Amino acid sequence: MMTSRRLITATTVAFLAMPMLGTAQASTVIYNLALTDTIGPESGTGTLTVNGPIASTGLEIFTSGGGGLNSLNFTIDGSQFTLGAGPGASATFLNGNLISLNYAGALSGGKLTLGTAGLGFLYRDAIIGSHTSVGTISDSLASATPLPPTWTLILIGLAGLGVMLHRRKGRDNVLDAVPA
């Protein structure tokens, strides 16, 4: 009876404390990108990092230059394109899914170019004219880093379990010492 009362009290206290601790969110979200050619010889890879969380409903747009798009990198045909190689970029999510990447980048004085729109890309190597590729971009979630409130809730829960186990073990030892 006493254990049930303690459990109910602990649950109530934890439930009431949750608004003070904040909600569990992700501070940064990283996606792996795959550039798959449909026309041409070149495919590639990339990563996308945004300030999360990404809402599971509605439209969200992250932009470079302080708008939540932290990094965007593409590697194709041995060339690496980053946010610094272009004027700006954006990533658009609808209901938690990436639906568009907009990016324009140039290297080697404009001889290597990569442009994206929607979930498609166009890569052109003016040095080797035959290296022009058109393709699609797919994404997969690589990681989400939890904010401190998530860790706080986890640690409080583990500490509570430890206290309950410690008390139960102490009570069981007392009962074992009582002669039958």
ABEGO torsion letter per residue (X at the ends): XAAAAAAAAAAAAAAAAAAAAEBBBBABBBBBBBBBBABEABBBBBBBBBBOBBBABEBBBBBBGGAGBABBBBBBGGBBBBAAABAEBBBBBBGGBBABBBBBBBBGGGABBBBBBEABBBBBBAABAABBBBBBBBBBBABBBBBAAAAAAAAAAAAAAAAAAAAAAAAAAAAAABBX
